[in-house]
């Protein structure tokens, strides 16, 4: 395997601007130095900020809000329960994908909070000048701080479930990794062979597949009873 200069970029992260530019060549080609690069869907900036990501989220949020306005303004358009699902799928999921990984300033967190509130106001057919406190009293959405903490805890929990993840948490000085390692042991093969775990069924949404969920519950009750 060889490094491709067409797909390679250099990023130097620092608070102060760099006066001199690096010139790194691979063969006869020079690897360009960029101020922003994208790695696994996450945008990184040379100044350590995340305003580029926030600007992209602003554009996508505005597009989603316009789409919700079009599809819900008609007589037989989407209802609020469906528009809220669109916001969670197209706006909230993108926000919690990469922003919690940044070392954000308070002003950047406030900008993200404005995007969340604007998306939910559009989904609920509320004017933009609606009080944010009254919107929060509805209890239909979480703040960016709550979403960030939930995302962080879910990642910690995911890493704690594997040996490699616990080793990574140990390198990052998380005590939870050591605690879970002390309480965990490998299951012997002779005991492991006695376990039988049925596949987890798909398409079991409580709103879309209520009948299927009830049928599954009856099957489980019958199997346990026998």
N, C-alpha and C positions, 0 to 999 in steps of 0.2 A: 504494500500500500504506500502511496506517495501523497504528499500534501498538494492540494489543488490551489493554485494562486487565484483562480477565478472565484473560488468560494471562501477564500481566507481574508480576514480583516484584522486590523490591529486596533485595540482600544486601551488607552491609558486613563485610569481613573484617578482623579485628584481634585481637590477643591480649587486649586489655583490653575489658571490656564497655562498650557505648555508653550513655551516660546520656541523651542526647537522641535522639529518633526523627526520621527524615526524613519530610517530608510533600511528596510529589511528586504533582501532579495532572495528569491528562490529560483535558482537557475539564472535566467536572463530577465525574469519578471519581478517587478517590485510589488510587494504586498501593501495595499493601500491602508492608510490610517484613517479611521472614522471617528466621528463624535458620538454616534449611536449605532449599536449593533443588536441583532436579534438572535437570542440563543434559546432554543427549545420553547419558542413562543413568548419569551420574556425579553422586553427591550431594556438594554443597559445604556447609560449615558456616561460620558467621560467626566462630567461634573458631579456624578453621584446622585442626581435628582431623578425625578420620574415625571417631569412635566410633558415629555413626549408621549408617554403612555396615557396620561390623563387627557391630552388633546385627542388622541385616537379614540378614547372612550367617550369623549364628548360628541364626536362625530357619529359614532355608532349609536349612542343613546338618542341623539336627535333623530336619526333615521328610524329607530324603533318606535319613538314617540309619534312620528308622522305616520308610520304604518298602522299603529294602534288607533290613531284618530280616524284613518280611512276605513279600517275594517270594523270599527265599532260605532261609527256615526250613522250607519244605515239602519233601517227599521228592523231587519233581521240579521244585524251584525252580531259580533261577539259580545258576550256578557262580561261582567267584571271578573268573575271567577276565571274565565279564560284569558283575559288580558293580564291578570296578575301572574298567570303561569308564563305568559310571554315575557313579562318583565324578569321573572326569576330565571328563565332559560337564556334570554338574549342579553340581559344587562347585568344582573347580579352575578351570574356565573363568570362573565368576563372580568368583572371587577375583582372578585376573590381569586381569580386565576393567578395573577402576578403581582398585583399591588401590595398585598400583605407581606411579600418578600422584600419590598423596598424599605429603606430607612427614610420614612416620609417625614416631611415637615408638617407643622400644625396647619399651615395654609393649604398644603396639598390634601390633607385629610378633610379639610372643610370643603374644598372643591369636589372631592369624591362624594361627600355627604350631600352636596347640592344635586349631583347627578342622580343619586338614589331617590331623593325626594321628588325631583322632577319626573322621573319615570313612574313612580307610584301615583303621583297626582294625575298624570295622563291616563294611567290605567283605571283610575277611579272616577274619571271625568270631572276632576276638580280644577278650578282655575289656578294659574301659576302663583297668584298672590295669596293662596290659602295659607293660614298659619301653620308653620311646621310643628308647633307644639300640639295643635289639635290633630294634625295628621298622625303624630306619634301616639296620641291617646287612643287611636283606633286599634293599635296593636297588630297591624297587618304587616309590618316590616321591621327589620332590625337595623340598627345603626352600623356604620362602617367599622367602628371599634368592636362591636359585638361580632360582626362577620369575620373580622381579622382574627380575633381570639378563637372563635370556633374553628376556623380553618387551621390555625396553628395547632390546636389541641387534636384535631383529627389527623394531622400529619404526624404528630408525636405518637398517637395511638397506633397509626399504621406502621410506623417504624418499630414500635415495641413488639410487634407480632412476629418478627423474623430475627434470626441471628445476625444477619448483615445489618439490619436496621438498628439493633441494639448496639452493635459495635460502632456504628456511625454516631449514635447518641452519646456513647461513652467518650468518643473523641471530641464531641462538642460540649462535654462537661455537664450533661444532663443526668441528675441523680436517678430519675425515673428508670433509666436504662439499667442501672445496677440493681435497683430494687426488683424489677421484673425478671432479671437474670437469676437472682438468688431464689426466686420462687418457682422457676421453671425447670422441668426435667424432660428428657427424651422418653417417649413411650416405648416400651419394649415391643419388638416385632410380633411376638406371640399374642400380645394383648391388642396390638394395632389391627391384626387380621380379624379379630372378632367384631370390630366396629363396622357398621353399615350405615352410611349417610346417603339419604336420597337426594337427587339433584334438586336444587332450589328452582321452583317454577318461575317462569318469566311472565310478563304481561299481567301483573296482579295489582294494577292501580286501584285504589279504593273507590275512585269515582267512575272510572271507565269499565272496570271488570268486577263489579260487585257480585254478580251471580257466580262468576268463576271462583271468587274468594270464598263464598258461602259453600260451594260444592267442595272446595279443597278442605275447608274446616270440618265438614261432615265426614270426609274421607279420613282425616287425621283422627277425629274422635272415634270412628269405627275401628281404625287400626290399633289405637291405644287400648280400646275396650277389649279387643280380642287378645 
